[in-house]
Each structure stands twice: as C-alpha cells, then as structure tokens.
Amino acid sequence: MAIEFAQSPLLTFVVGLALVVLLLVVLDLPAFVGLAIAAFAVGLVNAAFVPDFALADAATRTATAFGNGMAGIGIPILMAAIIGKSMLESGSAQRIVRSFQSLVGRENSDIALWGSSTVLAIPVFFDSVFYLMAPLARSMRARMGDNYALYLVVVGAGAATAHVFIPPTPGPLAVASEIGADIGITMLIGVTVAVPSATMGGLVYGRWINRRIDIPLRDAMGTTTDELQERAQRDVSSLPSFLEATAPIVIAVALVGSLTVVNALEGVTVAEPLRPFVGFVVDNRPFVAFIGDKNVALTVAALAAAYTYYRWSDLSRSEWEDELTEALKSGGNIAAITSMGGAFGALLAASGIGSYLANGLEGFGIPLLVTAWLIAAIVRIAQGSATAAMLTAAGIMAPLTGQLPVHTAYLVMVIGAGGNICSWYNDSGFWLVKEIGGLTQAETLKTWTALTTIISVTGLVVVLVVSSVLPLA
C-alpha cells in the first residue's frame, strides 16, 4: 500500500472533512444525501486501509450505524415532533413562556430558559431536553420579537453542561465508573464546573452573539412562523392552564427520572421508616424500566400534548389528525438527518481515528488533566460522539489515575469538557439542533458549535483553577 495503515485514520478524517464541506457547504446538497455520500466514501477509504473492513462493509456498516441511530432517537424525535407541534399550536408553550416572564421579568427570559434546561438535563438525556425546550425558545422569540439566537444558546448551554459534567447523566457516570471516582464528589464537582461553564457559554456568549446575528423564525417541527406569531398575541384566557400546559414536560421528566431514582436506590441503606417504600420501588424495577424508557416516556407525553392540542383548537378530528401527521413528517426528516450524521461519525470511528490520535499524545510531558482533555477533544472532533470521546479518554487515562495529584473527580470533569468541544457535521447533535431549531448550517456553527467549544474550554480552565485550590487528594 502507498500509505501505511498507521497514517490511514488521519487520511480518513481528512477525506471525511473535505467531503462534508464540499457536499453540504459548496454544493448545498440535502443534509441527509450529503451525509450518506460522505459516510459511504469514508467506508471506502476504510476498506482500503483498515484490516477486516471489507468493501461491502462500506455500505452495510453505514446502514447498520444509521439503523442504530434510528433505534436510539427515531421514536423520541417523532414523539417530540408531536409534542412540539401540539404545545405550540395549543398555546401551551405560550402559557409557559408568559409564566416564566411573570416570575423573573421579561428582561430575564433567557435566565428562565437557561435554568430550566439545566435542571431538566440532569435526569433526562440531552436530546430529550432539547426536544422539550426548543418549542419554548421558539414561542419566546415569537412573543418577544427578537433574541432567538440567545434563547437557543441558553437552552443548549444548560442541557449540554449537565450532559457532560453532572452524574447521573450517562456520560460522566460511565467515566466516573471507569476511573473509579466517587459519584457523590463527582456530582458536587460537576455542579461547580457546570455552572460557570453554562454561564460563560449560555449567558455571556449567548448575549454577545445575539447582538451580532439576527436569526429569524422559520417553519420547523410542522409549525409555521405565522401560526407562532398568532399564538403569541392570544389573550391569556384562550390559553391552557399552566398545569395542563406543563403536563407533557412534567410527564416526560417524571417518567425518565423515575428510572434514575430506582437505579440510585438499589443497594442503598435507608432509614427504617423508608425501607418498605424503597423495597417496593426496587422490587418493581422492571415496570419502572419500561415506563422510564425515553421511548415510552415521550410517547405518553406526546399523547398528553396532543390531547391538549385537540381540546384547545377549533379543528375537527380529521383535521387534528392531519396536523399531527404533518408533524410526524417533519420529525421523520429530522430523525433521518440526525441518524445519518451519527452514521458518518461511526464510519470515521471505525478507521481507528480515536486511538490513533490518543496514542499520538502520549509521551509529550503534558500534565495529566490537560492530556485527558486533549485526548477527549481530539477524538470528539474526529469522530463526533461526545460519549464515545469521553469513554475513549477514560479508558486511556484509567491506568494513570494513581499519578494524579488531585481527586479523580477532576479527571472526570476534564474528560467531559474535552468530549463536549466543537460539535460539527459528524455529530448527530449538530443536526438535531439545526433541524429542530430551524437554523441554517452557518447559524448552527455560530451558535451551537461555538457554544460547545466555549463550554469545553471554560470547563478545563475552571477545573485547573478549582483543583489547584481544592485538590481534595
């Protein structure tokens, strides 16, 4: 071979990067088509250089990765499309927005969204939080008339920081388990790192970029801008009650969170009066695992949202069904693009780019915390998945924890920070934010990609400062 296998992962990455820029930016192909072509092409490069990667695997592994992506997010996105459509059309999103504003003031609407997304993201996956909060950001923009970039950034900041820093979200939980960090300490340090990171990325950067770009409302999630504007002007008496409006969000969070609670209670010693209750809950774990699955939880939430939509609209039964079908069509497109973005990342990962880049950093004499951040960051940029980047870095750093001069919880934090950096074309989250938010690619890069990078760098700086003051070793 003209190029040694040791260099092929880097070649694969360069080919993949060049193709997505050519297909999606220069030629402006539909995102799904461009990502599919790029994934197939990366597979062909893998077939040339990666042992045990046959030519046919370029097609079958792309299809398998796409199917795995759909298995993970297909039902949630489709149900989220119904939730978003129903909350916007029924006026539920407007009711929540107005309640937020009456509580914190119109001038602090961004803080209300920021805090809500942060809290929701602790028991709920990032994608589920964005599905639930994006309609509120759109409604807030319709009511206020501007600041859409700010609202999207603060929603993304709250959800993204919890996703990578605070257990029991899966990423930091898995990393803490891999390197043997105490979960309690990790949660405390996670909050300490997440708050300034989310503040810098969400509020500081969000307000800065909001003054420089004006993102208009566009038709998205089956709802037109005219419909949003009309509902923003409705009298409060024509809107659902706050309890009914928030029911889809409360149901989704409660059901998904119930499984988190049960998992936390297993094997925990509690006070005598609480033992019967805890025993009952743990004994019924199979049922809780069913209703706490995000597919089921979002389906139940979608039913609640759709029922409210039907109650508060003037539509006939058949018209209501047609509107939900339109929402599902929009959701299907979002699910397809998001899953193909994940497949593109999976084909890059199959080249071995993660271990190739991680091994290249060994022996440079960089402090362990910075090394862990760099490994996670480079793997994240190369293959897209934040979770995969975090687990790759954790596996490499786990044998070195004995050399740390600080608590291992700080290692969990820098790995999470590195894994959050620079969400771009090979990350399914990039496409999720773009499509659900109704953004262009350039707008997504200026808001979401920049946000994830700021969170990453801020998280590293905060860890280095706090660990030097409170090493906890």
Secondary structure as UniProt FT lines:
FT   HELIX           5..7
FT   HELIX           8..20
FT   HELIX           21..26
FT   HELIX           31..49
FT   TURN            51..52
FT   TURN            55..56
FT   HELIX           57..90
FT   HELIX           92..104
FT   HELIX           106..108
FT   HELIX           109..121
FT   TURN            122..123
FT   HELIX           126..144
FT   HELIX           148..165
FT   TURN            167..168
FT   HELIX           170..179
FT   HELIX           183..198
FT   HELIX           199..204
FT   HELIX           205..210
FT   TURN            211..212
FT   TURN            221..222
FT   HELIX           225..232
FT   HELIX           236..238
FT   HELIX           242..265
FT   TURN            266..267
FT   HELIX           272..274
FT   HELIX           275..283
FT   HELIX           285..291
FT   HELIX           294..311
FT   HELIX           317..350
FT   TURN            351..352
FT   HELIX           353..360
FT   TURN            361..363
FT   HELIX           368..383
FT   HELIX           386..397
FT   HELIX           398..403
FT   HELIX           408..419
FT   TURN            425..426
FT   HELIX           428..437
FT   HELIX           441..444
FT   HELIX           445..449
FT   HELIX           450..469
//
